[in-house]
Amino acid sequence: MADLLIDEVIIVELKACDNLVKAHYAQTLNYLKATNIEIGLLLNFGEKPEIKRLIFTNNRKN
């Protein structure tokens, strides 16, 4: 389950780790694929904060 859902338009996944890894991106992307939401934010509050925006448009979902 995603950490935050903003106005049913943006999924936000929060992390607190040294570095984001492929599994973090995959988790957020899977949330986008499983919903009608197209925009995801992956936020890392580790030693060096990171913000990554992921987009998966509805026309790609089957």
C-alpha positions in Angstrom: 0.0 0.0 0.0 1.3 3.5 -0.9 2.3 5.8 1.9 0.2 8.8 0.7 -2.5 9.5 -1.9 -2.9 13.1 -2.7 -6.3 14.2 -4.1 -6.5 10.8 -5.8 -4.1 12.1 -8.4 -0.6 11.5 -7.0 0.9 8.5 -5.2 3.7 9.3 -2.8 6.1 6.6 -1.6 8.3 7.6 1.4 11.7 6.0 2.1 14.5 6.7 4.6 17.5 4.8 3.3 21.1 5.6 2.1 20.2 5.3 -1.6 17.2 4.5 -3.7 17.5 1.2 -5.4 15.6 -0.5 -8.3 13.2 -2.2 -6.0 12.0 1.2 -4.7 11.3 2.4 -8.2 9.6 -0.9 -9.1 7.3 -0.7 -6.0 6.1 2.8 -6.9 5.7 1.9 -10.6 3.6 -1.1 -9.6 1.3 1.1 -7.6 0.8 3.3 -10.7 0.2 0.2 -12.9 -2.4 -1.1 -10.5 -4.4 2.1 -10.3 -5.8 4.8 -12.6 -3.2 7.2 -11.1 -0.5 8.4 -13.5 1.9 10.3 -11.3 4.1 8.9 -8.5 6.6 10.6 -6.3 9.4 8.6 -4.6 10.8 10.6 -1.7 13.9 9.5 0.1 14.7 11.2 3.5 18.1 9.5 3.8 21.4 11.2 4.3 21.1 13.0 1.0 17.3 13.7 0.3 16.1 12.7 -3.1 12.8 13.3 -5.0 12.0 11.2 -8.1 8.9 11.6 -10.2 7.5 8.6 -12.0 4.9 8.7 -14.7 2.9 5.8 -16.1 0.1 7.0 -18.4 -3.3 5.3 -18.4 -3.1 4.6 -22.1 -0.2 2.1 -21.4 -2.3 0.2 -18.9 -4.0 -3.0 -20.1 
